[in-house]
Amino acid sequence: MEFLIDKAMHERLEQARHLGRTEVRPVGLEADHLSRPIPPNHAYFRRCLERGEGRTRWPGPNAKPRQTASDSTHTIVMQLLLAEEFSYWDRGVGVANPGVGLPEGNVIAMGTEEQKERFLGPFLNPDRPRWACFAMTEPGAGSDVAGIRTTARKDGDFWLLNGAKCFIGNASRADWILVWATVDPSLGRAGHRAFFVEQGTPGLGGFKIEKKMGLKAYESTSFTLEDCRVPAANLLGGEESYQRRAGFKSAMGTFNAGRPAIAANAVGMGRAVLDESLTFAREAGLLGDARVRDRLEHIARKLRLARLIYLRAGWLVDQQRPNVMEASMSKAAAATIAQEAASFGMEMLGAVGARGDHLIEKLYRDVKAMDIVEGTGQIQRIVMARHLVQLPSRD
Ligand SMILES: Cc1cc2nc3c(=O)[nH]c(=O)nc-3n(C[C@H](O)[C@H](O)[C@H](O)COP(=O)(O)OP(=O)(O)OC[C@H]3O[C@@H](n4cnc5c(N)ncnc54)[C@H](O)[C@@H]3O)c2cc1C
């Protein structure tokens, strides 16, 4: 296992650092101050497109895959390092950025060629900021995704979707939403299927941007599906996937690739807290206090350990090797230490933190979600404990 950061990777990280300082942090602070998501027509998103961001990693019809083993900048390890760097400057802005986002892995892995062209094609060279999103969570089903109650019923050449989703990132601005529904609730996860629901489809509506304590830069939105008719061609993977009952495995595949990314986000946010804490402690003359130095060292050490675990989890993906344990461990470790760092930072600020205008206070609010998304800390520990004693994962 080798995590050498070569020249090309170093340059990409330097670019990200420059962008973070000049663009990402300021736009994230603006959204937090105004307590609302960055509007879709914000000039920041235009500039993202001009820089070539917001494009799908799907190479396009008949194209050769872009990734080669020798290209270090196209590895998962590189993506994770960039995710850490971006989140150092503002994790909410990272999610707000245009692009396919979370469902991209599902569509590349499971979509038919026709679906890739239809739904990923517009993201190859987008003419305007475009978003997509992944909708699993419901008011009654979060951790226990087997409990989703959004139903899908076949109706001739269409599917009829009925249900409600909540806390879905970028939903109201998405060109299409990958909606997870059940064809038979008695089947649990084996009954899950995913559907491309295009914005403007009759029956899709009731969009409501949820109130959030942090990560204000992007919208988390609830919506409803009422007799929402989608063409049979919009079933992810086509009719064949319906017969194979492969729906749930695809969703969990995304989560496994996603957990190290959330860990990387958490490490980036923890690092930002550490740097701000050091600056504050230095300016307030607190560095002479051995207790303060001890806490700073504890956080620095744990953040480095968390980074090593997420790098290993990502490296295993690059090697196309299973990473269930490492993916869960990376997220559980990184979210915990990042929250601890933010809590310590707030303690040190004292009354300054209570005023609500210090970056550490913002990070304290932002970081909590790292413990929740893509499986809470408790759920990661359940996954690891079952893996440790060689119990099968639940399905
Ligand atoms: C900022 C943010 C963005 C999000 N974005 C998306 C998105 O884009 N798409 C999407 O589909 N979802 C999204 N979600 C939803 C997220 O995936 C869920 O919040 C998460 O799965 C937890 O579900 P829940 O909130 O219903 O909590 P619950 O599942 O109700 O859990 C509540 C508490 O009980 C604990 N718990 C639950 N089951 C067990 C158990 N068996 N054993 C021990 N403890 C347990 C949990 O750990 C938690 O502490 C987002 C959430 C947030 C906060």
Ligand as a Chemical Component Dictionary entry (heavy atoms), coordinates in Angstrom:
data_LIG
# 
_chem_comp.id                   LIG 
_chem_comp.type                 NON-POLYMER 
_chem_comp.pdbx_formal_charge   0 
_chem_comp.three_letter_code    LIG 
# 
loop_
_chem_comp_atom.comp_id 
_chem_comp_atom.atom_id 
_chem_comp_atom.alt_atom_id 
_chem_comp_atom.type_symbol 
_chem_comp_atom.charge 
_chem_comp_atom.model_Cartn_x 
_chem_comp_atom.model_Cartn_y 
_chem_comp_atom.model_Cartn_z 
_chem_comp_atom.pdbx_ordinal 
LIG C1  C1  C 0 -27.384 17.170 5.885  1  
LIG C2  C2  C 0 -28.077 15.896 5.433  2  
LIG C3  C3  C 0 -28.080 15.564 4.088  3  
LIG C4  C4  C 0 -28.733 14.396 3.646  4  
LIG N1  N1  N 0 -28.780 14.111 2.298  5  
LIG C5  C5  C 0 -29.478 13.023 1.856  6  
LIG C6  C6  C 0 -29.628 12.773 0.449  7  
LIG O1  O1  O 0 -29.123 13.512 -0.405 8  
LIG N2  N2  N 0 -30.343 11.676 0.063  9  
LIG C7  C7  C 0 -30.920 10.823 0.973  10 
LIG O2  O2  O 0 -31.553 9.848  0.564  11 
LIG N3  N3  N 0 -30.813 11.061 2.312  12 
LIG C8  C8  C 0 -30.120 12.134 2.781  13 
LIG N4  N4  N 0 -30.031 12.406 4.133  14 
LIG C9  C9  C 0 -30.693 11.529 5.082  15 
LIG C10 C10 C 0 -29.756 10.651 5.860  16 
LIG O3  O3  O 0 -29.288 9.600  5.040  17 
LIG C11 C11 C 0 -30.514 10.148 7.098  18 
LIG O4  O4  O 0 -30.710 11.266 7.952  19 
LIG C12 C12 C 0 -29.775 9.054  7.815  20 
LIG O5  O5  O 0 -29.830 7.867  7.073  21 
LIG C13 C13 C 0 -30.358 8.796  9.223  22 
LIG O6  O6  O 0 -31.730 8.588  9.156  23 
LIG P1  P1  P 0 -32.730 9.383  10.123 24 
LIG O7  O7  O 0 -32.357 10.814 10.114 25 
LIG O8  O8  O 0 -34.112 8.997  9.758  26 
LIG O9  O9  O 0 -32.420 8.840  11.589 27 
LIG P2  P2  P 0 -32.921 7.450  12.222 28 
LIG O10 O10 O 0 -32.634 6.331  11.311 29 
LIG O11 O11 O 0 -34.316 7.645  12.701 30 
LIG O12 O12 O 0 -31.942 7.344  13.473 31 
LIG C14 C14 C 0 -32.111 8.146  14.653 32 
LIG C15 C15 C 0 -31.046 7.691  15.659 33 
LIG O13 O13 O 0 -31.237 6.298  15.976 34 
LIG C16 C16 C 0 -30.046 5.575  15.709 35 
LIG N5  N5  N 0 -30.385 4.238  15.206 36 
LIG C17 C17 C 0 -31.199 3.919  14.169 37 
LIG N6  N6  N 0 -31.261 2.579  13.986 38 
LIG C18 C18 C 0 -30.434 2.034  14.927 39 
LIG C19 C19 C 0 -30.053 0.716  15.262 40 
LIG N7  N7  N 0 -30.518 -0.348 14.569 41 
LIG N8  N8  N 0 -29.210 0.532  16.290 42 
LIG C20 C20 C 0 -28.707 1.583  17.016 43 
LIG N9  N9  N 0 -29.044 2.868  16.732 44 
LIG C21 C21 C 0 -29.873 3.093  15.721 45 
LIG C22 C22 C 0 -29.314 6.386  14.652 46 
LIG O14 O14 O 0 -27.933 6.123  14.684 47 
LIG C23 C23 C 0 -29.628 7.816  15.094 48 
LIG O15 O15 O 0 -28.769 8.191  16.116 49 
LIG C24 C24 C 0 -29.374 13.550 4.592  50 
LIG C25 C25 C 0 -29.343 13.882 5.956  51 
LIG C26 C26 C 0 -28.698 15.042 6.382  52 
LIG C27 C27 C 0 -28.683 15.368 7.853  53 
# 
loop_
_chem_comp_bond.comp_id 
_chem_comp_bond.atom_id_1 
_chem_comp_bond.atom_id_2 
_chem_comp_bond.value_order 
_chem_comp_bond.pdbx_ordinal 
LIG C1  C2  SING 1  
LIG C2  C3  SING 2  
LIG C2  C26 DOUB 3  
LIG C3  C4  DOUB 4  
LIG C4  N1  SING 5  
LIG C4  C24 SING 6  
LIG N1  C5  DOUB 7  
LIG C5  C6  SING 8  
LIG C5  C8  SING 9  
LIG C6  O1  DOUB 10 
LIG C6  N2  SING 11 
LIG N2  C7  SING 12 
LIG C7  O2  DOUB 13 
LIG C7  N3  SING 14 
LIG N3  C8  DOUB 15 
LIG C8  N4  SING 16 
LIG N4  C9  SING 17 
LIG N4  C24 SING 18 
LIG C9  C10 SING 19 
LIG C10 O3  SING 20 
LIG C10 C11 SING 21 
LIG C11 O4  SING 22 
LIG C11 C12 SING 23 
LIG C12 O5  SING 24 
LIG C12 C13 SING 25 
LIG C13 O6  SING 26 
LIG O6  P1  SING 27 
LIG P1  O7  DOUB 28 
LIG P1  O8  SING 29 
LIG P1  O9  SING 30 
LIG O9  P2  SING 31 
LIG P2  O10 DOUB 32 
LIG P2  O11 SING 33 
LIG P2  O12 SING 34 
LIG O12 C14 SING 35 
LIG C14 C15 SING 36 
LIG C15 O13 SING 37 
LIG C15 C23 SING 38 
LIG O13 C16 SING 39 
LIG C16 N5  SING 40 
LIG C16 C22 SING 41 
LIG N5  C17 SING 42 
LIG N5  C21 SING 43 
LIG C17 N6  DOUB 44 
LIG N6  C18 SING 45 
LIG C18 C19 SING 46 
LIG C18 C21 DOUB 47 
LIG C19 N7  SING 48 
LIG C19 N8  DOUB 49 
LIG N8  C20 SING 50 
LIG C20 N9  DOUB 51 
LIG N9  C21 SING 52 
LIG C22 O14 SING 53 
LIG C22 C23 SING 54 
LIG C23 O15 SING 55 
LIG C24 C25 DOUB 56 
LIG C25 C26 SING 57 
LIG C26 C27 SING 58 
# 
